[in-house]
Amino acid sequence: MDLKEVMAINLRRLRHAKGWTQEELAERAGLTSRYIGAIERADVSASVTVLGQIAGALELEASELIRPLATNGPKRAACKE
């Protein structure tokens, strides 16, 4: 999964957790709802500026939007130094 898809999934999840529509998030972030929708569909890649605007509107760190969620797949072995 590429970073654009990770952001799409996280953005949708975090927006729903707040109970906001795309329109509400767009207004709070100073963006259009069409653009928010395009990001959530992974149709466009958001710039770091837009990433910051969305994170600010959601009141979280920008890294939360691009951090892959843990999966239930096989776990990596710990590296020994």
N, C-alpha and C positions, 0 to 999 in steps of 0.2 A: 504494500500500500504506500503510495507516495504522500508527501507532506500536504499536498492540496487536499487529498481525500481525508487525511487525518484531521485537518482543520475543519473540513466540512462536517465530519461526524461530531467532533468536539463542540463546534459552534452550535449545531442543532441541539445537542444534548444539554449544553449549558443554558441556552436560551429557553428551552422547555422547562428546565429546572427552576427558572425565574418566573415561569408562567407568562412569558412575553410572546407577542406575535412578532413576525419579521418587521412589521411596520413600527412597532414600539421600539425594537432594538435599533432600527434604522434612524429613527428620530433622535434617540439618545446618543447615537454614535455620529450623527451628522452625515449620514449616508442615505442612499435611496433603498427602499425595500426591494427593488429589482436587483440591486447589487448584492444585498444580503442574501437573497434567494440564489443568485448565481454562485456565490461563495459556498452556500450550503449544498448546492448540487455539484460542487467541484468543477464548475464550468470555467471559472476564472481563478487566477492566483492573486491573492490579496498582497499588496505591498506592505512593507514593514510599517509604514505610516498608518495604513488602514488597520493592520493588526493591532496597533496601539490604540486607535480610536475605538475599536470593538472591545478590546480588553478593558479600557477605561469605562466604557458604558456598562460592561458586565461586572465592573469592580473586582477585577482579578488580574493576575500577572499574565502578560502576553504569552509566556511559556506554556500556560495551561491550555491555550488554544492549539498548540502544535505538538504537545506531548502525546505520544501514542499511549493508548490505554493498555494495561496488562492483559494478556490473553491467557486462556487456559491451556495453551499448547505446551510442548515440552520445555522444560526449564533449562537454561544454560548452566553448565558447571561453573562454579566459582573459580576465578583465576587465582593461582597461587604464585606469589612473588618470591 
